[in-house]
Amino acid sequence: MKKGLLIRFGFLAGLFALVAAGCGGHGPDRRPCAEDLPCLPPAVNACQDRNLSLNRWTSLGLENERVSAIAVHPCNPGIIYAGTSRDFSAGVRGKLFKSADCGQTWDTLAVGGSYRTIQFSPGNPEVIYAVNGGILKSTDSGASWQRADEGIHIDAETGVSALAINPRKACTIYAGTGGFYGGGLYKSTDAGAGWRLVEGKGLEDLGNNMNRLDSGVSSLAINPADPDHMYVGTAQLGDVLRSTDGGDSWETTGLKDTGSSVNALLVNSENNRKLYTGLDRAGLHISRDSGRSWKLITNEFLADTTSVVELEVGSKNGTLYVATAYGDSGSLLACDLSNDTWKELPVPVTDKSFYYSKLKVHEFGDKVYLYFGLPSGIYARIEE
């Protein structure tokens, strides 16, 4: 396996040690999976008070942290959760933070692990999942956290690397694991209380009773219009796999055996037959037929050797955002989906690797907020 894959998915003992009030245990979750709580506008939009600027980055703090996961409250762009990655060489532990005032102050919720994603349960923003090699869950807006990964195989070399929640059935969650020896895909139908391994029915046997899912899952995407239609990106083989029945059966798509980790997968919410995938040192690819065929996107900013690490889309402004990594730097690109024109956006810093970065688009009212997590903190701006 490539060294880059080991860095992105390497998990060591002690990953889940937590120093936080309320962390630990597998206590029962007595709340329903989705309460469809109303999204009321905040009395005060703290990000408005911060005077976030159009097309200009503002630091939201955490300057000494490697921010690798971001979630923004669906009803309030000023409530932000941020996860950071562990720096083994510096002896720095990953942490989970929350800000209720658009980054003016931050509370530490948990310490330990390297955070890859933070997600709100659809319909109930009080329920939050955080992936730090395992899965943490909060049902009280982050005040307390419990482990929610029972049934998932996790060890010193294997950890949870991706998470996807069914947008219509919040009890149904998928988790992908990866590591030096591969991984797998798991499914929960009880909001993370228990998990079962997805067997990969329909995929060919690669020997030793292993299929393509067993090479490790690096990314997940669910079709928002038809949540039983989902896609998996694999880590070691570099495949994009497809299921149309909620993971009961699988098939390969037109992108397989690339040998590069599938770092990012995105289903276009405006046209769910259109998919984007970003590969490690193998570029950005697009499919317009639900994955049956793929085309490499190349231009003055993208090549067949580009490492694409993050993909986000703004539906209000019709823009695809792409974060790439190279050496100790990276780039941030924007594509106008109405005419397929590309441009490079200015970045907050130019001397930090974007490999552990996190890009997040949040649409609220008539504004599109863009959040960018980097090894030097978290930044935000308002998009056109």
N, C-alpha and C positions, 0 to 999 in steps of 0.2 A: 504494500500500500504506500501511496505517496506520503511524504513527510507532512505536507499541508493537511492531509486528512487526519493524521495523528494529532496534529495541533488542534484542529477544530473539534474533534470528537474524543480526544484523550481524556479519560476519567480515572482519577486515582483514589486510593482509599482515603476516607475522611471527607469525601465530597459533600456529604449531607449533614455534617456537624452544624447545628444551628444554635445561635445565641440570640434568642428572642422570646419575648413573653408569649405564652400560649403555644409554642411550637412543640410538636411531638405527639405521639399517640395516634390511634386510628378511631377516634370517637365517632359515633354515629352522626350522620348529617340528617337532621330532622326537617330541614327546609325542602320544599319541592324543588325540582330541577330548574323550573322557570316560573316566575311569578308574573312575568310581563309587567314589570313595574313601569309606571309612566315616566317618560323622560322630561322632567320639568326644567325650564331654563334656570340657570343659577342666578341668585340675587346679585352676585358680583362675579364678573368674569375677570379673574385675576390676571389672565394673559393680556386682557385689554388694558388693565392698569399697568402692566409692565411695558406698555407701549411697544409691543412687537411690531416690527416694521415690515413693509412690503418688500420682498426680495432682499432682505438684509438680515444676517444672522445675529441673534442675541444669545449670549451665554445664560443658561439656566442653572449653572452651578455644577457640583460634583467634579470639579476640575482635576482632582487627583485620582479619579476612578476611570476604569475601562468600561464604559457603558455599552452593554451588548444586548439589552432587552428593554423595550419601552411599551407601556400601555397607557392610553389616555382615556379617562372616564367618558363614556358615550354622551353624557349630558353636560359635561363641564370640562372644557379644554385646559382649565387651570389645575385639575386634579390629575397628577401624573405619577405613575409607578415606574421605577427604573431598576433594572438588575445589572450587576457588573460581573466581570470575569475575573477569575483568580489569575494572579501573576506568580507562577511558581518560582521564577528566578529572583523576584523581589520579596517573596514571602508575603504577598498581599492576598487576602482572602476575598472571594466574591461576596457581594452584599445585595440585599433587597431594600430599596428606599421608596418613600412616598412623600410627595409634596402636595399640599392643598392650596398653594398660593403661586402656582406657575413658576416654581423653582426658586423662589426667594428664600425658602427654608426647606430642609429635608429631614424627615424622620427615618431612622434605621429600623427596619422591620425584622430582618434576619441576617445572619452572618454565616457564610459557608457555601461552597459550591461555585459553579460558574453558570450564570443565567443565560439561557438561550431565547426564551420567549415568555411573555406574560399576557394572559388573555382573560377577558371578562366573559362570564357565562351569558349567552344571548338572552335578553329579556330580563336579566337581573344583575345589575352592576355591583351588587353587594357580594356576589360570588366571583372569586378570582382564582385562576390557576397560574402557578409560576413553575417553570421548568429550570432546574439547576443541576441536571444529571439525574435527579429523581423528579417527583411532582409534589409540589406543595399546594394546598387549597385553603382559601379563606372564605367564610360565609358571612363575615361581618366587616366588609370593606377594608380588610387588612389588619384589623386589630389583633387577630389571633390566626394561627396557621396550623394545619395538620398535614401529615404525610398522606398522600392519596395515590400510592403506586403499588399497593399490594397485589401480587400476581404478576408483576413485571420483573423479568430477570435483570438484575443490576448487580454489577460487581466492580472490582477495581479497574477493569478495562472496558466496561460496558455501561452506558448510561442513556437516559432519555435525551433525545436531541431534537424532537419535533412534536408538535401537538396541533390537533385540529378538532374543533367542536362543531357538531351538526347545528346549523343555524336555526333549524325548525324543531329539533328534538335535543334540547340542551343536555339531556341525560346521556346522550350518545357522544362519546369522545374517542378519538384515535390518538395513539402515542407511538412514535417511532424511536427505536433505540439503535445505537451504533457504537463502534469501538474497533480496537485492533483486530478482534476475531469475528467481526460482523455484528449482527443484531437482529431485529425483527420488527414486526408491526403488531400492536396490541389494540384491543377494542374494549371499551367499557360501556355498558348500557345502564349504569346506575350512578352516573356523575362521579366516577372515579373511585367508588367504594371497592370495586373489584375489577380485575382485568383478565382477559383471555388472549392467548396468542392466536393471531390470524394465520391460517395454515397456507395460504397462497394457492388455493385450488385453481387449477387451470394453467399454472406455470410449470414449465418443464423441470424435471429433476436434473440438477447439475452435478449429481453424485453425492454419495454419503447422506442421502435423504435431505438434501438442501435445495432450496429454490432461490429465485432472485431476491425475494424479500429478506432472506437470511444473510445477504451481504451487508445489511445495515441500512436503516432508513434515515436519510438526511433532510428530507423535506416532505411536506404534505399540503394538499390543496383540495378543497371541496367546492363543487359547483353550487353556488348559492341558489340557483333556480331549481336544482334537482340534487339535494344533498346525498342521495344514494350514489351519485356519480362523482367519483373521487379519483385523485391521482397521488402517486407516491414516487418520490425521487430516491434512488438508492445511492449509497455512499461509495462502495468499492467498485461495483460494476459500472455505475454511471447510467442507470436505466431510468426511464419514466414509465411507470406501470399504471394501468387503468382498471377500475372496477365500476360497474354500473348497478351493483346490487348491495351497496353498503359494505363491501369487503368480503362477501361470501365467495366470489370468484374473481379471477384476475386475467388480464391479458397484457402482453407487451404492446407498446406503442411503436411509432416509427423512430423513436430515439432510444437506443439500447446499446450496451457494450461500448460506451464511450471511454470507459476507464477513468472518468473524472467525476468527483462527487457532484451531485445535483444540489447546489447550495440553496436554490430558491425556485419555487413554483408559484405561478399566479394565474388564476382564472379571471378573465375579463368579465366583470359583472354586467357590463352593457351588452356583451356578445359572448355568451358562455361557450361557444365553440372555439373561441380564440384563447390560446394559452401562451404563456411565456415561461421559459425556464433559463436559469443562469447556472453555468457550470464552472467548476474550479479549473482555471487555466484552459478553458475550452469554449468560452464565448457565451453569447446570448442567442437563444433560439426561439422561434415563433411557430406555432401551429394554428391553422385556421379551420381545422376539421376535427377538433376534439382529440388531437394527438396522433391521428393516423399518419400524418406526414409532418415533417419539420423543416424549417429553413433557418440557416445561420444568418444572423443580422450582422453585416459588416459595414462600416463607414469610417469616417476620419477619427471617430472616438472608440470604435469597437473592432476587435480583430478576433481571429479564431483561437488566439492564445490568451484572451482577456479573462481574468478571474472576476466573475460576476457574483457578488456576495449578498445583495439585497435587491428586492423588487417591490415597489408599491405603486398604486394607481390612485389618482384623484378623479372621481367621477364627475364632480362639479366643473372642473377645468379640463377634463379630458386629457390628462397628462400621465404618462408612464414615467416613473422615476427609477433610475438604475444606479446602484452604488457598485463601484469596481475597486479592486485592491491590486496594488503592485508595489513590491518592495516596502519601503517605509512610508508609503503615501497611498493615494487612490484618487478617484474622481467621482463626481456626481453628475449624472446625465439626466436630461428631460426630453421626452419625445411627445410632440403634439399628435395625438392619435387621430385627429381629423385629417391631417395631411402627411403624417409620417415624417415630419421634420424634426431634426435632433439639434440640441445645443448642450454645451457644457455649463453647468452652474458653478458659481464660486463656492468654495468649501471653507468651513470655519478655520481649519488648520491644514497645513500642507506637509508637516513633518512627522505625522503619525500614521501607522498602518491602519487601513480601513478594514482589515480582515476580521476584526472583532466588532465591527460597527453594527448599528441598528438604525434603520430608516422607518419612520412611521408617519403616514398621512392621516390627519384627523379633520373631518369636515363638520363644521358647526355653524348653523345659521347660513349666512352668505359667504362665509370665509373658509378657506382651505389652509389649515395649519400643517407645516412640515417640521417634524422633529428629527434630529439626527444625533445618535449616540456614538461617541468616539472614545479612544483611549485618553482623551483629555476632557471628558465631561459630556454634557448634553446641551444641545443648541436648538433653537427654534426660529422660524420665520413664517410670515404670511405669504402665500403664493398668489400669483395673478389668476 
